[in-house]
Amino acid sequence: MKAIEYTETGGPEVLRLVEVEPSDPGHGEVRVRVVVSGVNPTDWKSRRGSAEVAHFEHPKTPNQDGAGFIDAVGSGVTRFSVGDRVWLRDTAFQRDTGTAAEFVVLPQRLVNPLPRGLSFDVGASLGIPALTAHRALTAHEGGPARLSPGALVGQTVLVAGGAGAVGHAAIQLAVWAGATVITTVSSPAKADLAWRAGAQHVIDYRSEDVVQAVAAIAPHGVSTIVEVNPLANLGIDLELIAVGGTIAIYVSGDPDEVSIAARASMTKNVRYQFVLTYTTSEVQKSNAVAAVTAAAADGALGVGDANGLPIIRYLLDETGAAHQAVEDGAVGKVLIDVGSSDAGHQARDVAAADLAPDGDAW
């Protein structure tokens, strides 16, 4: 089989295309023929590592997310049969085998049924973005542990950076669960993407006063803020959050530390929830996987231009370029066509001038 491997940390140039023998699944494992591999910021960050180069005894294959179909099952597997269509999560977390390969062997707990009628593009776009968004939206004290239609009725959610992958998933999941969704963006082009994702209110923070705009929609504050840029936004978040509200933070910045106004936070009894999907509890992860699968089955987590998340496609041997695109802040979902070379030659329809990365800070 063909696979992408790297044996030391560094830039995209450390990734190389190799031919290796596919492994057979062991007890409780399945082998998945990967059709589409999804690329997230965590993938290039893991590959790049820290300032000091690390060398690995065993080659690593990058990328956490993907979709395909079951190719073989090991003993003790009861959830899947050969030919089942699936989406994958956390495949390279504390493991050497990610989805940038034609086949990957995984414990069946990391493999999830792909609902009937959904494309592999959707399946490869769930994983990290949607699971992160689910945890952020369920961190509110007294709120639901698992999202479902109607679970967030009566709540107002503010999503910072609604044109990003996690922001996009947060909009979609919150709308599916019945919340009123406000999101911030940095350009008219990104505003269009947020509208297509389903947000009821879109604020361009470069041309509008965010505090005034949000206060007009939610005069008593918002229940939950899904925050992509705490270094820039926490001050404004404190003005906008309701008493007893939650600010869910899923990224760090540079520098890594954030400053929090203690008295203002105390006055509002604010909860700060930092989110890393890899290390959520088994119950939280199980709830997220179930809710995300249900939302996808309902058609609530669509991708592509019509759904506000443009697809940017690469071939397997272009994995380095795909990583670089995500590192450079490409707006949209970067996918790698593992099982179809023709698909990888489709146009990469992203208007670079209109959708330039900007950090989504206010």
ABEGO torsion letter per residue (X at the ends): XBBBBBABBEBAAABBBBBBBBBBBBBGBBBBBBABBBBBAAAAAAAAEBABBBBBABBBBBEABEBBBBABBBBGBAABBBGBBBBBBGAABGBABBABBABBBBBAAABBBBBBGBBAAAAAABEAAAAAAAAAAAABBGBBABBBBGAABGBBBBBBGAABAAAAAAAAAAAAAGBBBBBBBABAAAAAAAAAAGBABBBBAAABBAAAAAAAABAAEBABBBBABAAAAAAAAAAABBBGBBBBBABBBOBABBBBBAAAAAAAGBBBBBBBAAABBAAAAAAAAAAAAAAAAAGAABBEAAAGBBBBBBBAAAAAAAAAAAAAGBBEBBBBBAABAAAAABBBBBBAAAABBAGGBX
